[in-house]
Amino acid sequence: MAESKYGNYVITELHEPESRKQFAPAYAKYAQRILWMDKNVVPGAINMNTSWYLKAGPTIDDKPHTHDHDEIIGFFSNDASNPHDLGGIVEIYLEDELQIITKSSMIFVPAGMVHCPLYLRRVDRPIFHFTVVLDGLYIKDEII
């Protein structure tokens, strides 16, 4: 059988960057990473990562930061019969304004906007989480 012409665009296994692996033990306390895509996984790709949030508590995004590119942050229910009920409470700061998330949500974060910390206040059932950064790599500039 001939090799697939476009199979390299299909990612089915986690290819987490070396720079993120140092956070894996802390991340595993509350989440399970599913997949990660960036230009190092698929040349030319933008950055997207996906996870299941499993437990309440602090996250590794405990400090305010910015990106040089726009970002979309998502939190989704895993209940197909009630897809808007998040099944938990997520708190995230946009600039100095606290957003309390209790419904499936997507948040647009323009380039340069200070965002986070991110707290998982309640997780009744797994919450699907993703981020998309409109660049080939996930790079954050922490605010000191």
MONOR-V5740 format. One record per pair of residues at least 24 apart in sequence whose C-alpha atoms are under 7 Angstrom apart, sorted by sequence separation. I is the first residue (numbers start at 1). J is the second residue. D is the distance in Angstrom with one decimal. If there is no record, write none. Layout:
BEGIN
I;J;D
I;J;D
END
This chain:
BEGIN
30;54;5.4
31;55;6.9
92;116;5.4
93;117;6.0
30;55;4.6
92;117;5.8
93;118;6.9
15;41;6.7
30;56;6.6
92;118;4.5
77;104;5.7
91;118;5.7
92;119;6.5
76;104;4.3
91;119;5.1
75;104;5.5
76;105;6.4
90;119;5.8
91;120;6.4
75;105;5.3
90;120;4.7
91;121;6.9
74;105;5.6
75;106;6.5
89;120;6.3
90;121;5.7
74;106;4.3
89;121;5.3
9;42;6.4
27;60;6.5
73;106;5.6
74;107;6.3
89;122;4.9
26;60;6.9
72;106;6.6
73;107;5.0
88;122;4.7
89;123;6.6
72;107;5.5
73;108;6.7
88;123;4.3
72;108;4.7
87;123;6.3
88;124;5.4
71;108;6.0
72;109;6.0
87;124;5.2
71;109;5.0
87;125;5.8
70;109;5.8
71;110;6.4
70;110;4.6
70;111;4.4
86;127;6.8
69;111;4.4
68;111;5.1
67;111;5.6
68;112;5.8
67;112;5.6
66;112;5.3
66;113;5.7
66;114;5.0
78;126;6.6
65;114;5.3
66;115;6.5
78;127;6.3
64;114;6.1
65;115;5.7
77;127;5.6
78;128;6.8
64;115;5.3
65;116;6.6
76;127;5.7
77;128;6.5
64;116;4.6
75;127;6.4
76;128;4.9
63;116;6.0
64;117;5.4
75;128;5.7
76;129;6.4
62;116;6.6
63;117;4.9
75;129;4.7
61;116;6.5
62;117;4.4
74;129;5.4
75;130;6.8
61;117;5.6
62;118;6.0
74;130;5.1
61;118;5.7
73;130;5.9
74;131;6.3
73;131;4.5
59;118;6.3
72;131;5.6
73;132;6.6
59;119;6.0
71;131;6.9
72;132;5.1
58;119;5.0
71;132;5.5
72;133;6.6
57;119;6.3
58;120;6.2
71;133;4.4
57;120;5.1
70;133;6.0
71;134;6.3
56;120;4.7
57;121;6.1
69;133;6.5
70;134;5.7
56;121;5.3
69;134;5.8
56;122;5.0
69;135;6.4
56;123;5.3
55;123;5.6
54;123;6.4
54;125;6.8
54;126;4.9
67;139;6.5
53;126;5.5
54;127;6.8
67;140;5.1
52;126;5.9
53;127;5.0
66;140;5.7
67;141;6.2
52;127;5.5
53;128;6.3
65;140;6.1
66;141;5.2
52;128;4.7
53;129;6.7
65;141;5.3
66;142;6.5
51;128;6.0
52;129;5.9
65;142;4.1
51;129;5.2
64;142;6.0
65;143;5.2
50;129;5.7
51;130;6.3
63;142;6.8
64;143;5.6
50;130;4.4
49;130;5.5
50;131;6.8
48;130;7.0
49;131;5.5
48;131;5.5
49;132;6.8
48;132;4.4
47;132;5.6
48;133;6.4
47;133;5.2
46;133;6.6
47;134;6.5
46;134;5.6
47;135;6.0
46;135;4.9
47;136;5.2
46;136;4.2
47;137;5.4
45;136;5.7
46;137;6.8
47;138;6.1
44;136;6.9
39;136;4.7
38;136;5.2
39;137;6.5
38;137;5.6
END
